[in-house]
């Protein structure tokens, strides 16, 4: 009676697959880091746009108020 070891992976097969998985995880880490950098840039740009819009609204409001006060 023989044990069916033909279909079972060897330690070399497992190590090889672990090496492949490790390489894939490292690639994924790089992709995530690039995505985080890009997201941070977009977030900062959005914040600048909001600040610019707020500044424009405030300056327009101040202009209208000052103009109406000086006309009196």
OpenMM code with the backbone's topology and positions (N, CA, C; nanometers):
from openmm import Vec3, app, unit

residues = "UNK UNK UNK UNK UNK UNK UNK UNK UNK UNK UNK UNK UNK UNK UNK UNK UNK UNK UNK UNK UNK UNK UNK UNK UNK UNK UNK UNK UNK UNK UNK UNK UNK UNK UNK UNK UNK UNK UNK UNK UNK UNK UNK UNK UNK UNK UNK UNK UNK UNK UNK UNK UNK UNK UNK UNK UNK UNK UNK UNK UNK UNK UNK UNK UNK UNK UNK UNK UNK UNK UNK UNK".split()
positions = [
    Vec3(0.0825, -0.1166, 0.0000),
    Vec3(0.0000, 0.0000, 0.0000),
    Vec3(0.0880, 0.1244, 0.0000),
    Vec3(0.0618, 0.2159, -0.0928),
    Vec3(0.1418, 0.3367, -0.1031),
    Vec3(0.0570, 0.4582, -0.0647),
    Vec3(0.1248, 0.5595, -0.0134),
    Vec3(0.0577, 0.6827, 0.0228),
    Vec3(0.0616, 0.7749, -0.0979),
    Vec3(-0.0482, 0.8369, -0.1297),
    Vec3(-0.0575, 0.9227, -0.2483),
    Vec3(0.0077, 1.0584, -0.2252),
    Vec3(0.1385, 1.0662, -0.2412),
    Vec3(0.2112, 1.1918, -0.2225),
    Vec3(0.2316, 1.2647, -0.3545),
    Vec3(0.1798, 1.2122, -0.4629),
    Vec3(0.2010, 1.2734, -0.5931),
    Vec3(0.1323, 1.4102, -0.6031),
    Vec3(0.0175, 1.4273, -0.5418),
    Vec3(-0.0577, 1.5513, -0.5529),
    Vec3(-0.0252, 1.6501, -0.4422),
    Vec3(0.0447, 1.6063, -0.3434),
    Vec3(0.0760, 1.6948, -0.2319),
    Vec3(0.1951, 1.7840, -0.2669),
    Vec3(0.1868, 1.9120, -0.2303),
    Vec3(0.2992, 2.0018, -0.2601),
    Vec3(0.4188, 1.9715, -0.1696),
    Vec3(0.5340, 1.9936, -0.2259),
    Vec3(0.6556, 1.9755, -0.1473),
    Vec3(0.6891, 2.1066, -0.0769),
    Vec3(0.7846, 2.1022, 0.0119),
    Vec3(0.8270, 2.2241, 0.0805),
    Vec3(0.8834, 2.3257, -0.0187),
    Vec3(0.9506, 2.2769, -0.1223),
    Vec3(1.0033, 2.3677, -0.2245),
    Vec3(0.8903, 2.4407, -0.2958),
    Vec3(0.7812, 2.3688, -0.3241),
    Vec3(0.6657, 2.4316, -0.3890),
    Vec3(0.6062, 2.5395, -0.2991),
    Vec3(0.5954, 2.5097, -0.1726),
    Vec3(0.5388, 2.6054, -0.0779),
    Vec3(0.6281, 2.7279, -0.0649),
    Vec3(0.7584, 2.7058, -0.0568),
    Vec3(0.8526, 2.8182, -0.0461),
    Vec3(0.8461, 2.9030, -0.1717),
    Vec3(0.8376, 2.8413, -0.2874),
    Vec3(0.8295, 2.9134, -0.4135),
    Vec3(0.7027, 2.9997, -0.4170),
    Vec3(0.5911, 2.9418, -0.3745),
    Vec3(0.4667, 3.0183, -0.3729),
    Vec3(0.4727, 3.1320, -0.2712),
    Vec3(0.5353, 3.1082, -0.1577),
    Vec3(0.5521, 3.2151, -0.0588),
    Vec3(0.6386, 3.3277, -0.1130),
    Vec3(0.7424, 3.2922, -0.1877),
    Vec3(0.8265, 3.3947, -0.2492),
    Vec3(0.7462, 3.4776, -0.3502),
    Vec3(0.6626, 3.4120, -0.4269),
    Vec3(0.5789, 3.4827, -0.5240),
    Vec3(0.4812, 3.5745, -0.4517),
    Vec3(0.4202, 3.5234, -0.3451),
    Vec3(0.3266, 3.6052, -0.2680),
    Vec3(0.3969, 3.7242, -0.2040),
    Vec3(0.5170, 3.7032, -0.1548),
    Vec3(0.5937, 3.8120, -0.0947),
    Vec3(0.6238, 3.9196, -0.1980),
    Vec3(0.6619, 3.8794, -0.3176),
    Vec3(0.6885, 3.9756, -0.4246),
    Vec3(0.5610, 4.0511, -0.4618),
    Vec3(0.4489, 3.9798, -0.4667),
    Vec3(0.3213, 4.0451, -0.4984),
    Vec3(0.2823, 4.1458, -0.3904),
    Vec3(0.3053, 4.1118, -0.2654),
    Vec3(0.2738, 4.2029, -0.1547),
    Vec3(0.3617, 4.3277, -0.1627),
    Vec3(0.4868, 4.3117, -0.1970),
    Vec3(0.5764, 4.4269, -0.2104),
    Vec3(0.5300, 4.5184, -0.3241),
    Vec3(0.4883, 4.4584, -0.4357),
    Vec3(0.4362, 4.5385, -0.5472),
    Vec3(0.3099, 4.6123, -0.5039),
    Vec3(0.2247, 4.5450, -0.4295),
    Vec3(0.1017, 4.6064, -0.3816),
    Vec3(0.1311, 4.7211, -0.2862),
    Vec3(0.2326, 4.7045, -0.2026),
    Vec3(0.2728, 4.8128, -0.1123),
    Vec3(0.3151, 4.9354, -0.1914),
    Vec3(0.3898, 4.9152, -0.2993),
    Vec3(0.4330, 5.0272, -0.3835),
    Vec3(0.3130, 5.0967, -0.4479),
    Vec3(0.2183, 5.0185, -0.4960),
    Vec3(0.0997, 5.0754, -0.5596),
    Vec3(0.0186, 5.1557, -0.4583),
    Vec3(0.0031, 5.1016, -0.3378),
    Vec3(-0.0731, 5.1707, -0.2343),
    Vec3(-0.0032, 5.3000, -0.1938),
    Vec3(0.1295, 5.2961, -0.1853),
    Vec3(0.2046, 5.4168, -0.1498),
    Vec3(0.1864, 5.5254, -0.2565),
    Vec3(0.1917, 5.4872, -0.3836),
    Vec3(0.1695, 5.5836, -0.4916),
    Vec3(0.0280, 5.6390, -0.4864),
    Vec3(-0.0689, 5.5514, -0.4588),
    Vec3(-0.2069, 5.5966, -0.4482),
    Vec3(-0.2222, 5.6943, -0.3324),
    Vec3(-0.1611, 5.6651, -0.2197),
    Vec3(-0.1692, 5.7549, -0.1045),
    Vec3(-0.1082, 5.8912, -0.1359),
    Vec3(0.0036, 5.8914, -0.2079),
    Vec3(0.0651, 6.0184, -0.2474),
    Vec3(-0.0285, 6.0976, -0.3378),
    Vec3(-0.0866, 6.0291, -0.4351),
    Vec3(-0.1781, 6.0949, -0.5279),
    Vec3(-0.3013, 6.1478, -0.4545),
    Vec3(-0.3553, 6.0670, -0.3657),
    Vec3(-0.4723, 6.1087, -0.2888),
    Vec3(-0.4403, 6.2303, -0.2026),
    Vec3(-0.3227, 6.2301, -0.1430),
    Vec3(-0.2811, 6.3436, -0.0607),
    Vec3(-0.2707, 6.4700, -0.1453),
    Vec3(-0.2163, 6.4576, -0.2650),
    Vec3(-0.2060, 6.5733, -0.3552),
    Vec3(-0.3437, 6.6258, -0.3934),
    Vec3(-0.4367, 6.5353, -0.4273),
    Vec3(-0.5718, 6.5778, -0.4626),
    Vec3(-0.6415, 6.6432, -0.3441),
    Vec3(-0.6204, 6.5877, -0.2264),
    Vec3(-0.6825, 6.6440, -0.1064),
    Vec3(-0.6302, 6.7852, -0.0802),
    Vec3(-0.5009, 6.8040, -0.0952),
    Vec3(-0.4416, 6.9352, -0.0740),
    Vec3(-0.4918, 7.0343, -0.1796),
    Vec3(-0.5008, 6.9909, -0.3042),
    Vec3(-0.5494, 7.0784, -0.4103),
    Vec3(-0.6947, 7.1174, -0.3856),
    Vec3(-0.7746, 7.0226, -0.3414),
    Vec3(-0.9138, 7.0524, -0.3103),
    Vec3(-0.9237, 7.1536, -0.1971),
    Vec3(-0.8406, 7.1375, -0.0964),
    Vec3(-0.8399, 7.2317, 0.0153),
    Vec3(-0.8031, 7.3722, -0.0322),
    Vec3(-0.7056, 7.3807, -0.1227),
    Vec3(-0.6662, 7.5118, -0.1765),
    Vec3(-0.7809, 7.5755, -0.2551),
    Vec3(-0.8526, 7.4948, -0.3326),
    Vec3(-0.9651, 7.5475, -0.4107),
    Vec3(-1.0745, 7.5990, -0.3174),
    Vec3(-1.1023, 7.5253, -0.2118),
    Vec3(-1.2036, 7.5690, -0.1152),
    Vec3(-1.1604, 7.6991, -0.0487),
    Vec3(-1.0345, 7.7084, -0.0111),
    Vec3(-0.9845, 7.8309, 0.0510),
    Vec3(-0.9916, 7.9484, -0.0460),
    Vec3(-0.9596, 7.9237, -0.1717),
    Vec3(-0.9673, 8.0286, -0.2728),
    Vec3(-1.1110, 8.0759, -0.2914),
    Vec3(-1.2034, 7.9813, -0.2994),
    Vec3(-1.3445, 8.0169, -0.3147),
    Vec3(-1.3926, 8.0976, -0.1940),
    Vec3(-1.3557, 8.0543, -0.0756),
    Vec3(-1.3954, 8.1268, 0.0452),
    Vec3(-1.3370, 8.2680, 0.0457),
    Vec3(-1.2112, 8.2797, 0.0068),
    Vec3(-1.1468, 8.4111, 0.0012),
    Vec3(-1.2169, 8.5021, -0.0991),
    Vec3(-1.2517, 8.4485, -0.2152),
    Vec3(-1.3223, 8.5284, -0.3155),
    Vec3(-1.4591, 8.5732, -0.2656),
    Vec3(-1.5308, 8.4856, -0.1980),
    Vec3(-1.6622, 8.5212, -0.1432),
    Vec3(-1.6483, 8.6300, -0.0374),
    Vec3(-1.5503, 8.6149, 0.0515),
    Vec3(-1.5285, 8.7141, 0.1570),
    Vec3(-1.4884, 8.8481, 0.0964),
    Vec3(-1.3986, 8.8464, 0.0011),
    Vec3(-1.3548, 8.9736, -0.0584),
    Vec3(-1.4686, 9.0415, -0.1342),
    Vec3(-1.5522, 8.9649, -0.2019),
    Vec3(-1.6669, 9.0235, -0.2712),
    Vec3(-1.7654, 9.0825, -0.1706),
    Vec3(-1.7878, 9.0122, -0.0610),
    Vec3(-1.8776, 9.0622, 0.0429),
    Vec3(-1.8244, 9.1910, 0.1040),
    Vec3(-1.6953, 9.1927, 0.1347),
    Vec3(-1.6337, 9.3134, 0.1920),
    Vec3(-1.6432, 9.4287, 0.0920),
    Vec3(-1.6214, 9.4031, -0.0331),
    Vec3(-1.6292, 9.5068, -0.1362),
    Vec3(-1.7697, 9.5658, -0.1429),
    Vec3(-1.8693, 9.4801, -0.1406),
    Vec3(-2.0078, 9.5281, -0.1457),
    Vec3(-2.0396, 9.6115, -0.0220),
    Vec3(-1.9973, 9.5657, 0.0945),
    Vec3(-2.0256, 9.6383, 0.2190),
    Vec3(-1.9528, 9.7723, 0.2195),
    Vec3(-1.8264, 9.7732, 0.1849),
    Vec3(-1.7486, 9.8971, 0.1842),
    Vec3(-1.8067, 9.9950, 0.0820),
    Vec3(-1.8428, 9.9471, -0.0325),
    Vec3(-1.9009, 10.0339, -0.1361),
    Vec3(-2.0316, 10.0960, -0.0875),
    Vec3(-2.1156, 10.0165, -0.0244),
    Vec3(-2.2434, 10.0700, 0.0219),
    Vec3(-2.2245, 10.1676, 0.1373),
    Vec3(-2.1256, 10.1463, 0.2222),
    Vec3(-2.0998, 10.2383, 0.3337),
    Vec3(-2.0418, 10.3701, 0.2805),
    Vec3(-1.9534, 10.3642, 0.1850),
    Vec3(-1.8913, 10.4862, 0.1336),
    Vec3(-1.9865, 10.5709, 0.0510),
    Vec3(-2.0896, 10.5145, -0.0054),
    Vec3(-2.1860, 10.5895, -0.0840),
    Vec3(-2.2753, 10.6767, 0.0043),
    Vec3(-2.2868, 10.6441, 0.1300),
    Vec3(-2.3739, 10.7209, 0.2212),
    Vec3(-2.3130, 10.8459, 0.2616),
] * unit.nanometer
topology = app.Topology()
chain = topology.addChain("A")
for resn in residues:
    res = topology.addResidue(resn, chain)
    for name in ("N", "CA", "C"):
        topology.addAtom(name, app.Element.getBySymbol(name[0]), res)
